[in-house]
Every structure is written in C-alpha cells, then in structure tokens.
Amino acid sequence: MSGTRAYVATTWTGLRQIVVEQGLPTPPTPAHAVTDALRSGYPEGTQDDWEYAALSAASLACLDLLDDGEPRRRVVVAVDVASLAPGGNNDPTAVVITDPVPWSGVAAVHRSAAGARPGLVHDPGGRVAGADLARLERI
C-alpha cells in the first residue's frame, strides 16, 4: 500500500491487539507523521529528518500509554495510509488516521530495546527524557 507514512504509539498490549485483529483499532486513531507544519517549523530538515521527528514524537507519546501493568518498552507501529486529518494540538507531527488500516498497511514495528536506559523507557514523573526533549524542541 502506498501513501503517507504515519507512526502510531502503542504498548505491548496494544501491539498484541493489532496482531490478533489483523489491523489497527477502529478509527479515529491518533498518530504522528510528516506534516506541512513540521516542514515549515523545521525548514532545514530533509525528508529523513522529518520522518525521524515524527517517529520520535510517536515514541515519546508511548510514555503516556504505559501503566503499571505494561512492560516498560515503547512500541511504535509504522503504517501507510491514503490520507490523514490534522491532529489538532500543538505538536506539528500530530495527525489522526481516519480510515481503517489492515495488517497489510503495517510497514514496520519499532520498539525500545530491553536494555534501554530507564529514562528513555518510562519516566515515572510524566516528563520527557532530556535528550528526546532537546531533539524535539528544535522543531
């Protein structure tokens, strides 16, 4: 499937659900992608830089999804979609997937390593790890 690449933050439990249901949950689904707002806010970036920023934003969004019952690992599902709607918040990568995404639309699954530094896996205070925040503040 060709189209626009979007990055969906999830958890191990969410990933299991995506596999069992053979696609993303019923839309709308919050996600992150390269947007016009990202391009204009980071004009010196390349397509690779913008994709990395969108993937990083989704990775950071995983921190909000982790609770006491989840393994402390971030999971981002990269999907190809025909169209996206604006996300409606201050994050220039925020979008909403409005159409169903079957398993065939999943391009990749990214996850944090089991040995990732604790601050990059989960921040109990609800704050973003300093290195990740510094990267995103450039946008």
Protein Blocks (a to p, Z undefined) as FASTA:
>chain_A
ZZddddddddfklmmmmmmnopacddddddddddfklmmmmmmbcfklmmmmmmmmmmmm
mmmmpcfkbccbddddddddfbdcdehiabfkbccdfbdcdfklpmbdcdddfklcfklm
ocfkopacfklmmmmmmZZ
